[in-house]
C-alpha cells in the first residue's frame, strides 16, 4: 500500500474524484514525481484513510479517484490536551509538530508571563492558521487521520476561568511540569480520562502562574534532574505518558 498521504478538505467517499490542493499537487508532481496510475492515500480528518488512484497528473493539477476506504487505527488511547506556553521562532512549531506525532488530541497555546512572543489579535489569527497547517502536515507524515485542533491562544488565567476545577470532571488529570516538582510522572495514578499537560515557555512559568495552576488542581511534576528546554519538555512528557499508559 502507498505511504504517500495527503490531506484533503473535500468530502471523501468511494467513487469520488478529488482535485489535490496546490501544495499537495506540487509535492506529488515535483518532489515525488507521481504519475497516472500511482496510488496515494487521502484523509480529511474523519478518522478514515481513503485509498486513491491518480487519474490525471498535470503540472498544476492532480486528480485522484477514491477506490477504497479503511478505518485508521493510529489514534492514541490517551486523551491528552497540551497547554503549551507560546515560545518563539521555530520552537513552537517544533513542539506542535512533535506533539501531533506523539498523539495529542488538542493543543491550547498559552500566553504566559514569560512568553517572549506577544501576539496581537491579527498576529494570533495568522499564527493559529500557521499552527493548524503544521498539525495537518504532521498528520500526513505520521499516519493520523484524525486532525488535532489548535485552539486560539489564551492566558493561563483566562483558560482556567473557562475550565475551573470545580466543574472539571473528576477523571481529568492535570499535570504541571515544574523543575522543582514533587513527583515524577510514574508516581501518578493511572489516568482514566483527559490529561491536561501544562508547560511554560522560555524561562518557564512564573511563580504566580504555578501557584494559580496548583490551586486549580494541577499536580507539580518533574522530568528528571535536568532542566529541559520548552521545545524538549512537551515531547518528552508526552512520550513518557505514552510509555507509561499509552501505546508505546
C-alpha positions in Angstrom: 0.0 0.0 0.0 1.2 3.5 -0.8 2.7 5.6 2.0 2.0 8.8 0.1 -0.6 10.6 2.2 -2.2 14.0 1.6 -4.8 16.0 3.4 -8.0 17.0 1.5 -10.7 19.4 2.7 -13.2 17.7 0.5 -15.9 15.2 1.5 -14.4 11.9 0.6 -16.2 8.7 -0.4 -15.7 5.7 -2.7 -16.1 6.7 -6.3 -15.4 10.4 -5.7 -12.9 12.3 -7.9 -10.8 14.7 -5.9 -8.5 17.5 -7.0 -5.5 17.8 -4.8 -4.8 21.2 -3.3 -2.0 23.3 -4.7 0.6 22.3 -2.1 -0.2 18.6 -2.4 -0.2 18.7 -6.2 3.2 20.4 -6.2 4.6 17.9 -3.8 3.2 15.0 -5.7 4.5 16.1 -9.1 7.8 17.8 -8.4 9.1 16.1 -5.3 7.6 12.6 -5.5 7.2 12.6 -9.3 4.0 10.6 -9.2 2.3 9.6 -12.4 -1.1 8.5 -13.6 -1.9 5.1 -12.1 0.1 5.6 -8.9 -1.6 5.1 -5.5 -2.0 7.6 -2.8 -3.9 8.0 0.5 -6.2 10.9 1.3 -7.7 11.9 4.6 -9.9 14.7 5.7 -10.0 14.4 9.5 -12.9 11.9 9.8 -10.7 9.1 11.0 -10.7 7.3 7.7 -7.9 6.7 5.1 -9.1 6.8 1.5 -7.1 4.7 -1.0 -6.9 6.6 -4.3 -5.5 6.2 -7.8 -4.2 9.2 -9.7 -6.2 9.5 -12.9 -4.8 12.9 -14.1 -1.4 14.4 -13.5 -0.6 17.8 -14.9 1.9 20.5 -14.0 -0.6 22.4 -11.8 -3.4 19.9 -11.4 -3.6 16.4 -9.9 -6.8 14.5 -9.8 -7.4 11.3 -7.8 -10.2 8.8 -7.7 -11.2 7.2 -4.4 -11.3 3.4 -4.8 -11.5 2.2 -1.2 -11.5 3.3 2.4 -10.4 1.9 5.7 -10.6 3.0 9.3 -7.3 4.4 10.5 -6.2 2.9 13.8 -3.4 5.2 14.7 -5.0 7.3 17.4 -3.6 7.1 20.9 -5.7 5.7 23.7 -4.7 8.7 25.8 -6.8 11.9 25.6 -4.1 14.5 26.0 -4.6 18.2 25.9 -1.3 20.1 25.7 -1.4 23.6 27.3 1.8 24.9 25.8 3.4 28.3 26.7 3.9 30.2 23.4 7.6 30.1 22.5 9.5 32.0 19.9 10.9 31.2 16.5 10.7 27.5 15.4 10.4 26.3 19.0 6.6 26.4 19.0 6.4 24.9 15.5 8.6 22.0 16.6 6.6 21.4 19.8 3.3 21.3 17.9 4.7 19.0 15.2 6.1 16.5 17.7 3.0 16.7 19.9 0.9 15.6 17.0 3.3 12.8 16.1 3.1 11.6 19.7 -0.7 11.5 19.8 -2.1 14.6 21.5 -5.8 15.4 20.8 -5.9 19.2 21.5 -3.3 21.9 21.6 -4.0 25.1 23.6 -1.4 27.8 23.2 -0.9 29.7 26.4 0.3 33.3 26.6 2.4 33.2 29.7 4.0 36.0 31.7 7.5 34.9 30.4 6.5 34.3 26.8 8.9 36.2 24.5 6.3 36.3 21.8 3.4 38.8 22.3 0.6 38.3 19.8 -1.8 40.9 18.7 -5.3 39.8 17.7 -4.3 39.9 14.0 -1.0 38.1 14.6 -2.7 35.5 16.8 -5.1 34.7 13.9 -2.3 34.3 11.5 -0.2 32.1 13.9 -3.3 30.0 14.6 -3.6 29.2 10.9 0.1 28.5 10.6 0.0 26.1 13.6 -3.0 24.3 12.2 -1.2 23.8 8.9 1.7 22.3 10.9 -0.7 19.9 12.5 -2.1 18.8 9.1 1.5 18.3 7.7 2.4 16.2 10.8 -0.7 14.1 10.3 0.3 13.5 6.7 3.7 12.3 7.9 2.8 10.2 10.9 -0.3 8.4 9.6 -3.1 10.0 11.7 -6.4 10.5 10.0 -8.0 12.5 12.9 -6.7 16.0 13.0 -5.9 17.6 16.4 -7.3 21.0 16.9 -5.2 24.1 17.8 -7.3 26.5 19.9 -7.0 30.2 19.9 -4.3 31.5 22.3 -5.3 32.4 25.9 -3.6 33.5 29.0 -3.4 30.8 31.7 -5.8 32.8 33.9 -8.4 33.0 31.1 -8.1 29.3 30.3 -8.5 28.4 34.0 -11.5 30.7 34.3 -13.1 28.9 31.3 -12.1 25.5 32.8 -12.5 25.8 36.6 -11.5 22.9 38.7 -15.0 22.9 40.3 -16.6 22.0 37.0 -13.8 19.7 35.7 -14.7 16.1 35.5 -13.3 14.0 38.4 -11.5 11.9 35.9 -9.4 14.7 34.5 -5.7 14.5 35.4 -4.0 17.9 35.5 -0.2 17.9 35.2 2.2 20.9 35.6 5.8 20.4 34.5 7.9 22.1 37.2 11.7 21.8 37.6 11.2 21.7 41.4 8.1 19.4 41.1 7.4 17.0 44.0 6.6 13.9 41.8 7.7 12.0 38.8 5.2 11.0 36.2 5.5 7.4 37.1 4.3 8.2 40.7 0.9 9.5 39.4 -2.2 7.3 39.4 -3.0 6.0 36.0 -5.3 8.5 34.3 -8.8 7.3 33.3 -9.9 10.3 31.4 -8.5 13.5 29.9 -4.9 14.5 30.6 -4.2 18.3 30.7 -0.5 18.9 30.4 0.8 22.4 31.2 4.2 23.6 30.1 5.8 27.0 30.3 7.5 28.9 27.5 11.2 30.1 27.6 12.0 30.8 31.3 9.2 28.6 32.5 6.1 29.7 34.3 6.2 32.4 36.8 5.6 31.5 40.5 2.2 33.3 40.4 1.2 31.1 37.4 2.5 27.9 39.1 0.5 28.8 42.3 -2.6 29.5 40.2 -2.3 26.2 38.3 -1.8 24.2 41.6 -4.8 26.0 43.1 -6.9 24.7 40.2 -5.9 21.0 40.6 -2.6 20.8 38.7 -0.1 18.4 40.1 3.5 19.6 40.0 5.7 17.0 38.2 9.5 16.9 37.5 11.1 15.3 34.4 14.4 14.1 35.9 17.3 16.1 37.4 18.0 18.2 34.2 16.0 21.3 33.2 14.7 20.8 29.6 14.0 23.5 27.1 10.4 24.3 26.4 10.5 22.6 23.0 12.0 19.5 24.6 9.8 19.3 27.6 6.5 18.8 25.9 7.5 15.9 23.6 9.4 14.3 26.4 6.5 14.4 28.8 4.0 13.1 26.1 6.4 10.3 25.2 6.7 9.3 28.8 2.9 9.3 29.2 2.6 7.1 26.2 5.2 4.8 27.6 3.5 4.5 31.0 -0.1 4.3 30.0 -0.5 4.7 26.2 0.5 2.8 23.1 4.3 2.9 23.2 
